[in-house]
Amino acid sequence: MTDSLASPAPLADPHLVFDPAAGDGPKDVVILGSTGSIGTQAIDLVLRNPDRFKVTALSANGGRVDLLAEQARRLRVRTVAVAREDAAPALREALAGQYGTEPLPEILVGPDAAAQLAASDCHTVLNGITGSIGLAPTLAALEAGRTLALANKESLIVGGPLVKALAKPGQIIPVDSEHAALFQALASGNRADVRKLVVTASGGPFRGRTKAELADVTVADALAHPTWAMGPVITVNSATLVNKGLEVIEAHLLYDIPFDRIEVVVHPQSYVHSMVEFTDGSTIAQATPPDMGGPIAIGLGWPERVPDAAPAFDWSKASTWEFFPLDNDAFPSVNLARHVGRLAGTAPAVFNAANEECVEAFLGGALPFNGIMETVIRVVEEHGTPVAGTSLTVSDVLEAETWARARARELTNRTATAEARA
């Protein structure tokens, strides 16, 4: 059975520009997750383009308050938010050290602080938070009528129907490299002429290995990504290809293309970030050397391009670009993602939450590499029929996540105990 289109118009459409009222001068931007990889690169882009962008507020979890305070001073923001209440005293001290006798910016503290910033007065909100905790800020930005530059794929995946109910045409601009690539390639044609989306995957550190050969890989092996420098959870997700499975769900939700018309192809060089195949046989690819500067610039600047946002290819040098089919036996995560994507409702939230717990267990030595997906599959199967359709609420998503995390922890603890006894 083929999938039907989920709605009459995609969430992300390069032909439509949602432009909140803005005055003359630089575009006001709020950056959520400012001390993370996306946030720090976005700030670098802003500082290099002060005529285009002005950051008005920053948020972070609270693990790097010295960096957050330095960012606030350099950008002269109005407001700084931190999610961890225990980090507030250290943040105030760090800000005092940065600002000296100058007035400090407003400080917001608590788990709802990022959502408050997302709804604040600005043009664009860049959601660079990691994990499903980014859902509330995503919904807040959409409801407040801000352009949403979305790097937090989890908020779309776990709350797809909620996001689709709020987003206006052109309001979301994807920042993931793959989805920014699809976004740009789709600009070259009409949606009715799209035959297929082709999402590229580097293949991670274990490309070419069989399932049996993955049984004994170590944490160090999984963290040795050949192309990208990322955090440990995202790097392990890249090794299992869960990250690619999440991107397939995200592509379906963003562009309303059925799952059976979204293909994953392995491209070790990571030069082509994704492709769109049209009905006339043409395939449009978006390519740059591996660098997140370009996708971030698309998210903040579209429909304008930011000069020198990312490095370009040196076409005077020879290079080889390879493409391989995906081994679904060794990497079952993509097909599992398609399955939970079709189930919809709370199923993607269960998939994502169970995976996060299993990755932590693997990183902590409590679960073998193949055990990550084996456990996630079991949790998804036990979840049964998901809450779905228009009845889905944020509470439903949170309850499903809580159950999935608890069940995954129970299963990983059993695995660790059994291995200790063996």
N, C-alpha and C positions, 0 to 999 in steps of 0.2 A: 504494500500500500504506500502510495506517495503522500507527502505532507501537503497540506494546503497552505496558502499564504495566511499569516496570522492576522493581518489587518490591511486596510486599503492603502496605507502609506507607510514607508519605513521610518524608524526613529531617526536614523541618520541619513540625510539626503544632501549630497554636495550641491544640488541645484537649488536648494532652499536655504536662505539665510535668516535665522532668527536673530534680530538685532534689537536688544533692549535700548531704550532711550539713553543716549550718551551725549555728553557735551563735547566741546572742542578739546583737543589735546589728547594725551595718552589714554588708553583704555584702562579703566580701573579693574584690577584683578584681585581675587582672594585665592590664596594657595593653601589647600588642606593637605597635611602630610609634608610640611615644608622641609623637615630634616631628613626625609628619606631620599631615595635615588631620584625619583621623578621631581620631587620638590626642589632639591638642590640644583638640578639641571635647569629647571624652569627659572629659578632665581638668577642663574648665570645668564640665561637668555634675556631676561628682563633688564639686568644691569648693563647688558651690551646694547639694549634698544630702549633707552629711556624716553625717546620721542614717541614710541609706540605703546608702551605698557607702564602702568604704575601700580604697584602692589599696595593694597590698603589694609590687608589683614593676613595673618599667618596662624596656622594651627599645627600642633604636633602632639604626639602621644605623651611625651615628657621624659623620654630617656636621654635626650641630648639638649639639655636646657641651655648650656653655654653656646652651642651653635644657634639655637633658636633666638637667643638674645642678640647675638651678633647679626643674624639676618634681619631682625627687627630694626636694629640701629642703622644698618646699611641702607635698608629700604625706606626708613622713616614711616613705618606703618602706624595706623591709628589704633589697631587692636591686635593683641596676641592671645591665643587660646591654647590651653594645655588640658589633655583629657585626664591625666592622673592627678588627683587632688594632692597626693603626697609630694608631687613635684613642684607645687606652687611656691613654697618658700624658697627653694633653690632658684626657680625662675625669677622671682622678684629680686633676689640677691644678684643674679647674673645680669639682669636688666639694669640694676643700679650701678653695677660696675661698668657697663657699656655706656650708659647715658650720663653718668656723673651728676652734675647739678641740673641737667635738663629735665623737663617733665617726662615721666614714663608714659608709654602707651597704655591704653585700657587693657586690663588682664581679665580673661574669662577662664573659669576653671570647671572641670567636670566632664562627664561623658556626653553631655548635650552641647558642649561648647562649640564643637565643629559645626554642628547643625545650625547653631545660632549665627555663626559667621557665614555659612552658606546662604542664609537668608538676608544677610546685611546688604547695604546699598553698594552695588558694584555692577559692572557689566558682565564679567565672566568669572565663574568659579572653576578652578582646576582641582578636581578631586583626585589627589594622589595618595590617599589613604590605602593601606594594605588590609585586605580582609573584608568580611561582610559587615563589619562595624561602619563601613562607608555608606551603607544603605540610607540611614537617616539623613546624613548631609546631602546625598543625591536627591532624595525626595524634597528636602527643604529648598534646595537651589531651584529645582523645577517649579515648585509651588510658588516661589517668590518671583518667578519670571526671569531668572538669570540664564545666560548661555552657560551650558555645562560642558566643560572640557573633561571628558571622562577617561581617567586612567584606572579607576577602581572597578575592574571588570566584575568583581564579586557582587557589587550592589545591583548590577543589572541581572546577573545570573540568578541570584537568590530572590530577587524582588521584581522579576520581569514584568508580570501583569501590573504591579503597582507603579512601576516606572512608565510603562506604556500608557497608563490611564492619565498620567500627569503631563507627559512631555508633549510640547507643541511641535509642529513640523519645523525641522531645522534647529531645534533647541539643543540637541546633543551633538557634540563633535567628538569622535573617538580619538583617544591618545595612544592606545596600544599600537605598536608598530604595524602589526598585521591589519588592524582595522582602519588605521589611518591610511594604509596602502590601498585597501579596498575602497575606502571613501574617495581617494583621489582617482583611482582607476574607473570607478563608477561615473565620475564626472565626464568621461569621454563618450558616454552613450545614454540611451534611455533605459529605464528599468525594465520595460517590456521586452527589450532586446537582450537581456541578460540570460545566458544559458546556465552558467555555473560560477560559483565563487571557488577559488583555489587558494587555500590557506597554506602557507609554507611553514615548515618546521625544520630547525637545524638538525634534529635527530638526537640532540644531546650527546653526552659522553659515551653512550652505549649503542650508538647507531651500528647496525650490522650484527649485533649479538642476538642469539636465540634466547628464548625464555629460560632454558636450562642454564645457559651461560651467565644469566643474570642472578642466579640463585645466591651466589656468594660474594657479590660486589659489596664494597665497603662504603661507609659514609664519605670518606675521602675521595673514593672513585666517583660517587654521585655528584660531589660538589665541584669536580674538575670540569666545568663546562668549557667546550672548545672555542666558543665564540663570544658569549656575553658574560659580563661581570655583574652578578645580581646577588640578592640576599639568599640565605640558605634555603628557605622554604620555596621560593620561586625557582631556585636552581634544581632542587629535588623534583619539583613539579615538571620541570623541563626534562629531567632524566626519565621520569615515568611517562611523559607526554600528557599528564593530566592538564598541564597548562594549555596544551593544544586542544584538548577536549573542551575545556572551559571556553576557549576562543571560538570553537565551532558553535556552541550554544550562544555566545555573544553575537556572532555573525548572523545567526538566525534571527535573533531578537532585534538587532540594529537594522538589518536590511530586508527582513521579511522574505528571505529566500528559504525554501523548504530544505530540510536536512539532507534529503537525497540529492540535492544539487549543491552541496557544500563538500568539497573534497580536500583532503590533507595530503600534501606531497612533501617529501623530505628533501631539503636543499641545504647541504652542510655549510656552504659558504655564508649563508644568511645575507646575501646581497639583495635578492628579490624578496620583498617582505610580504607580498601576496599578489594574486592576479585575478582578473575577471575575464571569463570567456563569454563572448557574445554569440548570438545565433548565426551570424554570418561566418563563423569560424575564427574570427580575430580574438586574440588574447592580449589584453593590456596588462602589463606588469609595472609595478612601482619598485624602483631599485635605488638604493644608496648603500654605501658602506655601513656596517652595523653601528648605529649611533641613534640615541633617542632624541637628539636635538631637533630633528625634522618633524617627528610626530608631535612633539610638544609645541613647536611653532605652528603647526597646522591647527592644533587645539586652541591656542591662544589667538592666532591671527586671522583665521579663515573669515572671509574669502580672499584675504590678501596673503601673500607669501612673505616671509621674513628673510631678507638677504643673508646669506652665509650662516643660516641656522644650523647646518650640518655639513660635514665634508662631502665633496663630490668625488667621483671616480677619476682616476688618471688614465685616460683612454690610450695614452702612449705606451702603456705597459700591458703585456699579455696577461690574461687571466682565464681561468677555467671555471665555469658554473655548471654544477651537477644537480640532477633531480632524480629521486628514487621513490618508488611506491612505499607506502607505510606498511610495516609488518604488524598486522593487527593481533597476531598470536603472541608475540613478544610484548606488545604494548596495547593491551585491551582497553586502555583508558578512553580512547577516542570513541570507540563504538559504545562504551558504557555511557559516555557523555551524550551521545546521540539518543540513547535510550531514555535517560532521565530528562533530556530536553523535550522529547516527544510526550513523556508523562506530564511534564510541566508542573504547575502548582508548587508544592513544597519539595518535590523530588530533587531539583537542582540544589536546593539549600542543604538537603541531607547529603548529597554527593559531595558538595564542597566542604561541609563541616566535618564529615567523616574523614575526608582526605587530609584536612589540616591536622586532625588529631593523629592520624596514622603517620604523617610525615614527621611530626614531633616525636612520635614513638621510635621511628627509624633513626632519627638524628640522635636520640638518647640511647640507642642500642637495644631497645626493647622489641624490635620488629625487623625481620629481614627485608631486603628490598622488594622481592616479589610479594611479600606479605602485605605491603601497602595496598595494592590493588585487590588482592584476595580479600582483605578485610573490608575495603570500601564496597566491593561487590556484595558481600554478605549483608552489610548494613543497609544498602539500597534495597536488597531483596526483602529484608525483614520489615522495612518501612511500610511496605504494602501500598495501598491506594493513597495517593497524595491528596491533600486539600488543593483544589484547583479552581480555575476559572475566575469569574469576577468576585467570588466569595473570599478570595485570598486576602488576608490582612497581615500587617507587620507582626502582630502577635502570633499568627500561624507560622510565619517564617521563623521567628525566634524560638517558638516551642519545638519546631521540627529540628532546628539546629541544636538545641539543648539536648534533645533525645539522641540525635545522631552522635554528638560528641561523647555523651555518657556511654552509649553502646559501643562506640569504637574504642574508648578507653578500657571498657570491660573486656573486650575481645583481645586487645593488644596486651593487657595484663595477663590474660590466660596464656597467650602465646609465649610471653616472656617467662612465665612460671614453668610451662611445659618444657621449654628449651633449657631452663636451669636444671630441671630434674633429669634431663636426658643424659 
